């Protein structure tokens, strides 16, 4: 069986005084954000906790969805300017704020519709007609 391919998701990290950088995400791992050397996304920002936050992926109908969680950081984690309290679903072009660092989440194919040809298990159940609801 061929390995699953998933839509691409990535982060653009804008850390003060440093060139922007890009990190490709994959749904098979957790991405920790912080100053600690073993963090997946290592930041130099002194307003960021050692392990500040994490991004996790969960498969939903065969597509990964990415969530951001704060790890009880001193200065909090913000999503589009608002503090997050719980694990929160990320959407295309969301802006994550940790310390003075901004991280933009890109996932242009999030919730992309697929054809029945791409999903044979649904194609087999299709009757060719849909009920009218109105």
Order of alpha helices (4+ residues) and beta strands (2+ residues): beta-beta-beta-beta-beta-beta-beta-beta-beta-beta-beta-alpha
